[in-house]
Amino acid sequence: MKPALRSLVFAAVFFTGCAMGPNYKRPDVPAPPQFRGAESNEKSIADTKWHDLFQDPVLKDLVETALKQNYDIRIAAERVMQARAQYGITRSDLFPALGISTQFVANRAARIGAIPFAPPGANLDAGYTQAGFTLSWELDIWGRLRRLKEAGAAEYLATEEARRAVTTSLVADVTSGYFTLRALDLELDIARKTKEVAERGLRLTQLRRDRGVVTGLDVSQAEQFLYTANAQIEASERSMTQAENALQLLLGQNPAAAPRGKALEEFIAPSAVPPGLPSDLLERRPDIRQAEQRLIAANARIGAARAMYFPRISLTGLMAGQSRYLEQLFTGPARQWNFTPAATIPIFDAGRIRNEVKLSEASKRELVVVYEKTIQTAFREVADSLTGYSHTRKQREQQELLVAALRKSNTLSSLRYEGGLDSYLQVLDAQRNLFQGELTLAQLRLQELNTVVQLYRALGGGWQ
């Protein structure tokens, strides 16, 4: 190697140890000592595996099917592959590019053209073959390419976090969709049982009217109650079919009936839902990690933009053979080579580089705000879920007491009516109140389970 070339390469290796721009430092976002509404800072419920939180084999199979076949999961996976490939492209710019160059040149010069002193009849035609190796390499003295590599790696990791966020949301959506379906099953069962009660009441009222004990108004009121139950059955069946179709879409399947496992009443919400420490959320939630990786990428692009102020040095070279005849192409006399170091120094660009630096700095400042907002949004979602769980659980307990009282009232009203002590209006009121109370209780059971799901998702629970 020539001494000058050796010195240039050594200098390039020495200077590539530095890089322009600020090194990344995580923004300081103060976290509260504990979540609002948290009763303790015990081990977080998010550390529980999702299949241990709601133990239902059918639900487990549905979630596993969704993780394999869901369209959003597959789209997110392809985006990860795209980001990985883009990172590979950016990383390759750090290394020399070697290639093979071959060409054949045939040239016929004009006899009265650019060579006026050629003797008459001289053969000016030329043809030769050239083959060899080419080299091109940009020396990353100021760290521009390394900053772009750093940004590419962060973008790749951001897509990985986005895929994890899709996974978390998918499992939560499948679980909530399954609970909704089981709640509709319960509502349909309540409506059908109420229909049977209404039909028996209508027959009894018609018989009592035929005997002159009650009037036609009582019969009309009994019919109204039956029609109400029938309408609820149709509404529940419609909603059930739509819920099944939505669940099948999450599974990546065509609309069809969905399998059932445990009944809604058999799912017992945990008695305690400790959220853990708020600071753990920064490492657990994929959307927070995704926002941070994008911030890291923006920080790296500042260095890449600032490096454009300095010369860009590149090396190009060729080592080949050139000969008129193929059999002489690789002989010593046919050998040729050239080595061309080049530097591009910006002098005037009408403020382009300066504005690119300002753009990259503004982008970073924006992503700092996005990162802080993402964290604060996560804190709020956890606090909302804790409050929702606490109050919904107490509301469900009170609704259970109310339904028990309504059942007792319904029984007493029926006995008094059959004994002739009350009109059918009191019976209808008791039955309607019980019907509505049982439907409300089913909805509160669903809401209570969903608050656990939402809390688990807000905490970045271990769906994986």
C-alpha positions in Angstrom: 0.0 0.0 0.0 1.3 3.5 -0.9 2.4 5.5 2.1 0.0 8.3 1.3 -2.9 5.9 1.0 -2.0 4.2 4.2 -1.9 7.5 6.1 -5.3 8.4 4.7 -6.9 5.1 5.7 -5.4 5.4 9.2 -6.6 8.9 9.6 -10.1 7.9 8.5 -10.2 5.1 11.1 -9.0 7.5 13.8 -11.5 10.2 13.1 -14.5 7.9 12.7 -14.4 7.4 16.5 -16.4 10.7 16.9 -19.8 11.6 15.7 -21.6 14.9 15.4 -24.7 15.8 17.3 -26.0 15.2 20.8 -25.9 11.8 22.4 -29.3 10.6 23.5 -30.5 11.2 27.1 -33.9 10.1 28.3 -36.1 13.1 29.2 -36.8 13.4 32.9 -40.6 12.8 33.3 -41.5 12.8 37.0 -43.6 9.8 38.0 -46.0 10.0 41.0 -45.2 7.8 44.0 -48.2 5.7 43.2 -51.2 5.6 40.9 -54.3 7.5 41.9 -56.8 5.1 43.3 -54.2 2.4 44.0 -54.6 0.7 47.4 -51.0 -0.6 47.4 -47.8 -0.8 45.5 -47.6 -4.6 45.6 -46.4 -6.7 42.7 -48.4 -5.6 39.7 -51.3 -7.6 38.3 -49.6 -7.0 34.9 -47.0 -9.6 35.9 -49.7 -12.3 35.7 -50.0 -14.2 32.4 -53.2 -13.4 30.6 -54.3 -17.1 30.5 -53.9 -17.3 34.3 -56.0 -14.2 34.8 -59.1 -15.6 33.1 -58.9 -19.3 33.1 -61.1 -20.5 30.3 -59.8 -23.0 27.7 -62.1 -21.6 25.0 -60.9 -18.1 25.6 -57.3 -19.2 25.5 -57.9 -21.0 22.1 -59.5 -17.9 20.7 -56.6 -15.7 21.7 -54.0 -18.1 20.4 -55.9 -18.3 17.1 -56.1 -14.5 16.9 -52.3 -14.2 17.5 -51.7 -16.5 14.6 -54.2 -15.2 12.1 -55.3 -11.7 12.9 -54.8 -9.2 10.0 -53.4 -6.4 12.1 -50.8 -8.7 13.6 -49.7 -9.8 10.2 -49.6 -6.2 8.9 -47.5 -5.2 11.9 -45.1 -8.1 11.4 -44.5 -7.1 7.7 -43.8 -3.5 8.9 -41.2 -4.9 11.2 -39.6 -6.7 8.3 -39.7 -3.5 6.2 -38.0 -1.6 9.0 -35.4 -4.3 9.5 -34.6 -4.2 5.8 -34.4 -0.4 5.8 -32.0 -0.6 8.7 -29.9 -3.0 6.8 -29.8 -0.6 3.8 -28.7 2.3 6.1 -26.1 0.1 7.8 -24.5 -1.0 4.5 -23.5 2.6 3.7 -20.8 2.4 6.4 -18.9 -0.2 4.5 -17.0 -0.1 1.2 -18.9 -1.2 -1.9 -17.0 -3.6 -4.1 -18.1 -4.6 -7.6 -17.0 -6.1 -10.9 -16.9 -4.0 -14.0 -16.7 -5.3 -17.5 -17.1 -3.5 -20.7 -16.2 -3.7 -24.4 -15.5 -0.6 -26.4 -15.5 -0.3 -30.2 -14.7 3.1 -31.7 -14.4 4.3 -35.3 -13.0 7.8 -35.6 -13.8 10.2 -38.4 -11.1 10.4 -41.1 -11.7 14.2 -41.4 -12.6 14.8 -37.8 -10.6 15.5 -34.6 -7.2 14.1 -35.8 -6.1 16.3 -38.7 -2.5 15.1 -38.8 -3.3 11.4 -39.2 -1.7 10.0 -42.4 -4.0 9.2 -45.2 -5.3 5.6 -45.0 -4.4 5.2 -41.4 -6.6 2.9 -39.5 -8.1 4.9 -36.6 -10.6 2.2 -35.5 -10.1 0.9 -32.0 -11.7 -1.9 -30.0 -10.8 -3.2 -26.6 -12.1 -5.1 -23.6 -11.8 -4.0 -19.9 -12.6 -6.0 -16.8 -11.8 -5.5 -13.2 -12.9 -4.6 -9.7 -14.4 -1.3 -8.5 -14.3 0.3 -5.0 -16.4 3.1 -3.6 -16.4 4.1 0.1 -17.6 7.2 1.9 -15.4 7.8 4.9 -17.7 8.6 7.9 -15.3 11.0 9.6 -18.0 13.2 11.1 -20.4 10.4 12.0 -23.2 11.2 9.5 -23.6 7.6 8.4 -23.3 6.3 12.0 -26.0 8.7 13.1 -28.2 7.5 10.3 -27.5 3.9 11.3 -28.5 4.8 14.9 -31.7 6.4 13.6 -32.5 3.3 11.5 -31.9 1.0 14.4 -34.3 3.1 16.6 -37.0 3.1 13.9 -36.7 -0.7 13.6 -37.1 -1.1 17.4 -40.1 1.3 17.2 -41.8 -0.9 14.8 -41.1 -3.9 17.1 -42.8 -2.0 19.9 -45.7 -1.1 17.6 -46.1 -4.8 16.9 -46.2 -5.5 20.6 -48.8 -2.8 21.1 -50.9 -4.4 18.4 -50.6 -7.7 20.2 -51.6 -6.2 23.5 -54.6 -4.5 22.0 -55.6 -7.6 20.1 -55.7 -9.9 23.1 -57.6 -7.3 25.1 -60.1 -6.9 22.2 -60.6 -10.7 21.9 -61.1 -11.0 25.6 -63.5 -8.1 25.8 -65.3 -9.4 22.7 -65.7 -12.8 24.3 -67.0 -11.3 27.5 -69.5 -9.3 25.5 -70.7 -12.4 23.8 -71.2 -14.2 27.1 -73.0 -11.2 28.5 -75.4 -11.3 25.5 -75.9 -15.0 26.1 -76.9 -14.2 29.6 -79.2 -11.4 28.5 -80.8 -13.7 26.0 -81.3 -16.4 28.7 -82.9 -13.8 31.0 -85.2 -12.6 28.2 -86.3 -16.1 27.4 -87.0 -17.0 31.0 -88.9 -13.7 31.3 -90.9 -14.6 28.2 -91.9 -17.9 29.8 -93.1 -16.0 32.9 -95.0 -13.5 30.8 -96.7 -16.2 28.8 -97.8 -17.9 32.0 -99.0 -14.6 33.4 -100.9 -13.9 30.2 -102.7 -17.3 30.3 -103.6 -16.8 33.9 -104.9 -13.3 33.3 -107.0 -14.4 30.3 -108.5 -17.2 32.5 -109.3 -14.7 35.3 -110.8 -12.4 32.8 -113.0 -15.1 31.4 -114.2 -15.7 34.9 -114.9 -12.1 35.4 -112.3 -11.5 38.1 -110.2 -9.0 36.1 -110.8 -6.7 33.2 -109.4 -6.5 29.7 -107.0 -3.8 30.9 -105.1 -6.5 32.9 -104.9 -8.7 29.8 -103.5 -5.8 27.7 -100.9 -5.1 30.3 -99.9 -8.8 30.4 -99.5 -8.7 26.6 -97.3 -5.6 26.8 -94.9 -7.4 29.2 -94.8 -10.4 26.8 -94.0 -8.1 23.8 -91.3 -6.4 25.8 -89.6 -9.7 26.5 -89.9 -10.8 22.8 -88.4 -7.5 21.7 -85.5 -8.0 24.1 -84.9 -11.5 22.7 -84.7 -10.2 19.1 -82.3 -7.4 20.2 -80.1 -9.8 22.1 -79.9 -12.2 19.1 -79.1 -9.4 16.7 -76.3 -8.1 19.0 -75.1 -11.6 19.5 -74.7 -12.3 15.8 -72.9 -9.0 15.3 -70.6 -9.7 18.3 -69.7 -13.2 16.8 -68.9 -11.6 13.5 -66.7 -9.0 15.1 -64.9 -11.7 17.1 -64.4 -13.9 14.0 -62.8 -10.9 12.2 -60.3 -10.5 15.1 -59.5 -14.2 14.5 -59.0 -13.6 10.8 -61.9 -15.8 9.9 -65.2 -15.6 8.1 -68.4 -14.7 10.0 -69.6 -17.7 11.9 -70.9 -18.8 15.3 -68.2 -18.6 18.0 -67.5 -21.4 20.6 -68.5 -20.9 24.2 -66.8 -21.8 27.4 -67.5 -20.6 30.9 -70.7 -18.6 31.6 -70.3 -14.9 32.5 -71.3 -15.6 36.1 -68.4 -18.1 36.4 -65.8 -15.5 35.7 -64.7 -14.2 39.0 -62.9 -10.8 39.0 -59.8 -10.7 41.2 -60.5 -9.3 44.7 -57.4 -7.0 44.4 -55.7 -5.5 41.4 -52.4 -4.0 42.5 -50.9 -1.8 39.7 -47.3 -1.8 40.9 -45.1 1.3 40.7 -45.8 4.0 38.1 -42.1 4.1 37.2 -42.4 0.5 35.9 -44.8 1.7 33.2 -41.9 3.3 31.3 -40.4 -0.1 30.7 -43.6 -2.1 30.4 -45.9 -0.3 28.1 -45.0 -0.8 24.4 -46.4 2.5 23.3 -44.1 4.4 25.7 -41.1 2.4 24.5 -42.2 3.1 20.9 -42.3 6.8 21.5 -38.9 6.7 23.1 -37.4 4.9 20.1 -38.8 7.5 17.8 -37.2 10.1 20.0 -33.9 8.4 19.8 -34.1 8.3 16.0 -34.9 12.0 15.9 -32.0 12.8 18.2 -29.6 10.8 15.9 -30.9 12.7 12.8 -29.7 16.0 14.4 -26.1 14.7 14.2 -26.6 13.5 10.6 -27.9 17.0 9.7 -25.0 18.8 11.5 -22.4 16.6 9.8 -23.5 18.1 6.4 -21.6 21.3 7.4 -18.3 19.4 7.0 -16.6 17.9 4.0 -17.8 14.5 2.7 -14.8 12.4 1.8 -15.1 9.4 -0.5 -12.7 6.9 -2.0 -13.2 5.4 -5.4 -10.9 3.1 -7.2 -10.5 0.6 -10.1 -8.1 -2.3 -10.5 -8.6 -3.9 -13.9 -7.1 -5.1 -17.2 -7.5 -3.5 -20.6 -6.5 -5.1 -23.8 -7.5 -5.3 -27.5 -7.3 -9.1 -27.3 -9.0 -11.3 -24.7 -6.0 -13.6 -24.3 -3.9 -10.6 -23.2 -6.5 -9.1 -20.8 -5.0 -10.5 -17.6 -1.3 -10.1 -18.5 1.0 -7.7 -16.8 1.1 -5.1 -19.6 -2.7 -4.9 -19.7 -3.0 -4.1 -16.0 -4.3 -0.7 -15.0 -5.5 0.9 -11.7 -6.6 4.2 -10.4 -7.4 5.6 -6.9 -9.4 8.7 -6.5 -10.0 10.3 -3.1 -12.6 13.1 -3.4 -14.0 15.7 -1.0 -17.1 17.7 -1.3 -17.1 20.9 0.8 -20.3 23.0 1.2 -19.7 26.6 0.5 -23.1 28.1 -0.4 -26.5 26.3 -0.4 -28.9 29.2 0.4 -29.4 28.0 3.9 -30.4 24.4 3.1 -28.1 22.7 5.6 -29.0 25.2 8.3 -32.7 24.6 7.8 -32.2 20.9 7.8 -30.6 21.2 11.2 -33.4 23.3 12.5 -35.9 20.8 11.1 -34.3 17.9 12.8 -34.1 19.8 16.1 -37.7 20.8 15.9 -38.7 17.2 15.1 -36.9 16.1 18.2 -38.6 18.7 20.4 -41.9 17.6 19.1 -41.2 13.9 19.9 -40.1 14.9 23.4 -43.6 16.3 23.9 -45.1 13.2 22.3 -43.1 11.0 24.7 -44.1 13.0 27.7 -47.8 13.0 26.6 -47.7 9.2 26.1 -46.4 8.7 29.6 -49.0 11.0 31.1 -51.8 9.3 29.1 -50.6 6.0 30.4 -50.8 7.3 34.0 -54.3 8.5 33.4 -55.5 5.3 31.7 -54.2 3.3 34.7 -55.9 5.7 37.2 -59.2 5.6 35.2 -59.1 1.8 35.1 -58.4 1.5 38.9 -61.3 3.9 39.6 -63.6 2.1 37.1 -62.8 -1.3 38.7 -63.3 -0.1 42.2 -66.7 1.6 41.7 -68.0 -0.9 39.2 -67.3 -3.7 41.6 -69.2 -1.9 44.4 -72.0 -1.1 42.0 -72.3 -4.7 40.9 -72.5 -5.8 44.5 -75.3 -3.4 45.2 -77.1 -4.5 42.1 -76.9 -8.1 43.2 -78.6 -7.0 46.5 -81.2 -5.1 44.5 -82.0 -8.1 42.2 -82.4 -10.3 45.3 -84.9 -7.8 46.7 -86.7 -7.6 43.4 -87.0 -11.4 43.2 -88.5 -11.4 46.7 -90.9 -8.6 45.8 -91.9 -10.4 42.6 -92.7 -13.6 44.5 -94.8 -11.8 47.0 -96.7 -9.8 44.4 -97.5 -13.0 42.4 -98.8 -14.7 45.6 -101.0 -11.7 46.5 -102.4 -11.4 43.0 -103.2 -15.1 42.8 -104.9 -14.7 46.2 -107.0 -11.8 44.9 -105.4 -9.2 47.2 -103.6 -7.1 44.5 -104.3 -6.2 40.9 -102.2 -7.4 38.1 -100.6 -4.0 37.8 -98.5 -4.7 40.9 -97.4 -8.0 39.5 -96.4 -6.4 36.2 -94.4 -3.7 38.0 -92.5 -6.3 40.0 -91.8 -8.4 37.0 -90.7 -5.5 34.8 -88.4 -4.2 37.6 -86.9 -7.7 38.1 -86.4 -8.1 34.3 -84.6 -4.7 34.0 -82.6 -5.4 37.2 -81.3 -8.7 35.9 -80.3 -7.1 32.6 -78.5 -4.3 34.4 -76.7 -6.8 36.6 -75.5 -8.7 33.5 -74.1 -5.5 32.1 -72.4 -4.6 35.4 -70.8 -8.1 35.4 -69.5 -7.4 31.9 -68.2 -3.9 32.9 -66.4 -5.3 35.9 -64.6 -7.9 33.9 -63.8 -5.3 31.2 -62.3 -2.9 33.7 -59.9 -5.7 34.7 -59.0 -6.2 31.0 -58.5 -2.4 30.5 -56.4 -2.1 33.6 -54.3 -5.1 32.5 -53.8 -3.4 29.1 -53.1 0.0 30.6 -50.4 -1.5 32.7 -48.8 -3.1 29.7 -49.7 -6.6 30.9 -47.8 -9.7 29.8 -50.1 -10.7 27.0 -47.1 -12.2 25.2 
